[in-house]
């Protein structure tokens, strides 16, 4: 495979730091909310845990649908007008959204808040394009691993803080998330340069920003579309974790907000170590192909383990093991960026984001509806872990699909 893109001149170190901090703070904001969402939905909607999990799934779907619609638009706007304005717009919008959610008195306003968060939560798309601008093709898996590390670190600090703040009320973490996003906006406005020079930009076209036509970005790159399909299935299966974790922990083990936050923090710690500290050496030692194979196999076994787990100790062990799975996304993304030119990287990341969010949308609905059915009050034998068994099967299909795709000749 011959790379067709070249990196731009390196941006100042402060810009790289800002991209990392942007994704980090975005994920801290998300992580702050996870431990308190079941309690907030039960309180605002006056419902039991089974009903709250179903409503939570629809809210997650609203978030993912908004990101699906916004992904190609944001990516193409950044290809036309640069990365800096789109990053700042997304971050500022998130700060306002968290304030709205903190004040929301009804389920419907919480839905609106989640939709706005989805629209504004596309900052990581531009962050990935920014890193592509300033990174050589052979170093991109490590760069995307850095973004993965920011995701992981966000799940270290966010859930831990959210679990503590949740003791003071389910709305308090939203105020904290608003403050973090506002601070990040000010930070970016002061130090962020532009990474895409005018000569590498291209005119904005609405047809490229149409989420229904997102596959057009893959048309001229023969090995990208099947890899994107594998990544989409991977995201669909993985949506079981963010949508169900809090509800599953309460139903299976009786976890409190503090315990939910602690387990998510452990997951984030391991993701930061593996994706941030080990992704570069692992890619050099083993190559992207072997890491994708290993990650999908580990994902399959770990999901099966979560479905069968009966103690929190078992969950902790599995959280350490499953961290290797996090290398699948940056490695697959790196393989795809190698076939796309510089002036289409934003479009590529926007298209991949839309596929991911479409997968998360349907995955959230599928897994939460399944979970709600398995723990409904009239169920003779409640089985909170059943959705993770299904997740394991989907990971296995993704693994077999990748083996088939990786053995096909590029035409």
N, C-alpha and C positions, 0 to 999 in steps of 0.2 A: 504494500500500500504506500503510495507516494504522497506525502503531505502537499497540499496546494496552498496553504496559508502561511504567512510569515508574521512574526510579532512586530508590533510597533516599538518605538523606542521606549525603554523602561520609564514608568512614571515615578514620581518621588515616593519615597518609602511611606510618607504620611498618607498618600492616597491608598496604598495597599492596606495600611492599617485601618483606614476609614472603611474600606470595603469589608474587611474582616469584622470590624466593630458594628457595621450596619447589620450584617446578617446575625451577628451575635445578639444585638439588642432586639432585633425583630423576634428572634427565637426565645429570648428571655421573656418578652412580652407574651408570646404564646404560652410558654411554660408556666408563667405566673397564673394563668387562667385555668389550666388543666385540673389542678387539684380541687378547685372550688366549683367547677361546672356542674357536677351532679347535684350538689347542695343548692346552687343558685337556681337551677331548673326546677327542682322539687319545691323550693320556696316560692319562686315567682309563679310557677304554673300549678302549684298545689296538686302534685302527682306523686305516684310511687316510683321506685327505681327503674322498673321495667318500662314504664311510660316515659320517664325522663331520658332513658337511653335511646328510645326511638326518636324523641324530639331532638335530642343531641345529634343524632345521625342526620336529620333533616337540616339542622343548623350547619353542620359540617359540610353538607352537600351545597348549601347556599354559598358558603365560603369558597368551595372548590369550583362551583359554577361561575362565580364572579371572576375567579382567577383564570378559568378556562377562556372566558370571553375577553379578558384583559391581556392575557399573555402575548398573543401575536401582535396586538396593538402596541403594547409597551416595547416589545422587542424591535418592531419596525420603526417606531418613533425614535428609539435610541440610535438606530442605524442612520436615521436622517438628520437628527438634531443633536446627537451626542449623548453620552451617558450621564453627565452631571445633572442636567435639569430634571431628567426622569427619576433619578435616585432621590433627589431632594423633594420632588413632588410626592413620591410614594411615602417617604418617611414622614413628611408633614401631615399627610392624610391619615396615617396610622395614629398619630398623636391625637387628632381630633376624634377619630373613631373610638378610641379607648375612653375618652371622656363621655361620649354618647352612651356607650355600653355601661359605664359606671352609673349613669343616671337613669337607665331604662327601667320603667316600672312594669312593663308587660313583655310577654314572650315575643310579640311581633316586633317590638323595638329591638330586642336582642337579635332577632333574625336580620333586621336591617343593619345593625351594627356588624354582624358577621359578614354580610354581603359587602359592606364598605371595606372591611378589613381584607376581604379577598381581592377587591379592586386595587387597594393600596399595598397589598402584601406582595406585589410583583417586583419588589426591589431586588430580590435575589436573582431575577432574570437579568437585569441590567448589571448586577454585580458579577455574574458569570461572564457576560459579554465584556465587561471592563477587564477582568482578569485575562480573557482571551486576547484582548488588544495588546496587553503588555507582557505576554508570556509566550515563549517559544513552544511549538507543537509538542516536543518531547517532554516538556515540563508541565503540561496542562493537567495531567492526572493528579500531580502533586498540588497544583493550584486549586483544582476543584476539591481535592481532599482538604485543603485549607478551609474552603467554604463548608465542607462537611464537618470539620472540626468546630467551626463557629456554631453550626447547628447543634452539635453535641454539647459544647460548653453552655449554650443557651439553655439546654436541658439539664445542665448541672445547677446553674444559679436560679433559673426561672422557677422550676417546680419546688426547689427547696425554699426559696423566698415566698412563693405562692402558698405553700403549705403553712408556713409560719404566719403570713399575713391573713390567711383564711381563718385563723383563729379569732380575728377581730371582725369578721364578717365577709361574706362571699363577694362583695363589691370592692373591697379595699384593694385587692391585686390589680383591678382595672385602673385605679388611680395611679398606682405605682408604674404600670406599663405606659400610661400616658406621659408621665414625667420622663421616663427613659427615652421614649421616642422623640419628645420635644428636645431633650438634651442632644440627642444624636443629630437632629436637624440642624441645630446651631453649630455643632462640631463640623458637619459637612459643609455648611455654608461658608465657614471660615477657611477650611484647608483643602477641600476637594478640587483637584484640577480636572481638565477634560482629557480623556484617554484616546478618543477617536478624532484624529485630525480631519479638517474639512475635505482634504483630497481623497479620503477613504470613505466618505459618506455617500449615500445615494438618495435620490428623491423618494419621498414617502408615497406609497401607493396603497389605496384602500383595499385593493384585491389581495395584497400580501397580508393585510391585517385582519382578514376575514377568518375567524376561528373555524368555520365549517370547511374552509379550503386550506387548512393548515398543512395538509399532506403535500402541497405544491413545493414546499421547501425541500422535500426529500426526492423530488422527481428526478433531478439530474445527478443524484449520488446513489449508485446502485446498492451499496451495502448499508446505507443509513436506515432505510425504512424497516428492514427486518430487525435490525438492532433496536430501533425505536419501539417496535412491537414487543420485543422481549422486555424492554425497560418499562413499558406500559403495564404489562402483566405483573411485573415485579412490584410496581407502585400499587396496583389494585390489591394484590395480596397483602402488601405491607400496610395498607390503610386500616387493617384490623387493629394495629397497635395504637395509633393516636386516637381513634374513635372509641375504642372499647376499654383502654387500660384502666381508667379511673373507675368505670362502672364494673368492670370485671373484678378488680381488686376488692371492691366493696362487697360484691355478691359472693365471690369465692372465698375470701379470707377475712372480710369485715374490716378492711383497712380504713384508717382515718385519713384526713387531708395530709397530715404530716407524713404518714407512711407512703401515701401515693407520691408525695413530693420527693421523699427520700429514694424510692425505687427509680423514679424518673431521673433524679440527679445521678444515681449510679450509672444508669444507661448513658446519660450525657457524658459522664466522666470517661467511660470506656470508648465512646464514639470519638471524643476529642483526642484521646491517646492514640487510637488506631488510625483515624482518618487524618488527623493533623500531624502526629509525630511519626507514624509508621508508614503512611501511604507512599511517600517518596522512596524510602528504602525497599519496601515490599515490591513496588513496581519495577525497580532496578533489578532486584533479585529474582523475582518470579515472573514478571511480565503481566500485562493486563489480562490476557486470556486465562491464565491459571488462577488469578485472583477472582475473576468473575465466576469461574467454575466452583472454586472453593466457597465463595460467598453464597452462591445459590444453594449448594449442598448444606452448608451450615444453617442457612435460613430455613430450609426444609426441616432439618432435625430439631432446631430450636423451637419453631412454631409447634411442632408435635409435642415437644417437652412442655411448653406452656399449657397446651391443651390438657395434658395429663397431670400437671403439677397439683400437689395437695398441700404444700407447705410454702411459706414465704422464703425459707432457706433455699428450696429448689429454684424458686424464681430468681433469687440473687445469683446463684451459680449460672443459670441460663443467661442472665443479663450480661455476664462477663463473656460468655461464649459467643453470643449472637452479635457482638460488636464487629466481628470480622465481616459480617454481611454488609456493613455500611460501605465497603469498598466497591460493591457492585455498581452503584450509581456513578461515582466519578470515573471509574474505568470504562464503562460503556459510553459515557458522555465523551471522554477523551478520544475513544476510537472514532466516534462520529465527527467530532470537530476537525479531525485530520483530513477529512474529505470535503470540507466546506471552506470557501474563500473568506478573506477578512471582511468584505463588505456584506456578508450574509450571516455572520456569526450571531448577531442580535436576533435575526429572524429564526435561525436554528434554535437558539435557546428559548425563544418565545414559543416556537412550535413544540419543543420538548416539554416546556412548562404546561402548555395547554393539554398535551397528551397526559401528563402526570396528573393534572388537576381533574381532567375528565375521568381518569382511572380512580382518583381519590373520591370524586363525587359519587360514582356508582358503587365503589367499594364501601364508602361510608353508609350508604343506604342499605346495601346488601348485608353487611356485617352487623349493623345495629338492629335491623329488622330481625335477622337471624338470632342475635343475642336476646332481644326482647322476647322472641317466641320461646327460646329455651329456658328463660327464667320467669316466664309469666306465672302469676300466682296459682293458676289451675294446673300447671305442669306437674305430672305425677313424680317425675325425677328431674329436678332442675339441673341443667348442665351448662354452667357458665363458660366452661372451656371449649365447648363444641365449635364455636367459630374459629378458634385457633387450629383445630384439626383440619378444617376446610382450607385455612390459610396455608398449612403445610402442603396440602395437595396441589394448590396453585403454584407454590414455589417449585415443586417438583416438575410441574409442566413447564415452567419458565426455564428450569435447568435443562430439560430435554430439548426444548426449543432452541436454546442457545447452542447446544452441542450440534444440532442440525444446521443452524445458520452458520456457525463458525467453520463448518466443513464444506460449505457451498463455495464454488469458485466465483470470484468477482467478475462480472461481465460488463 
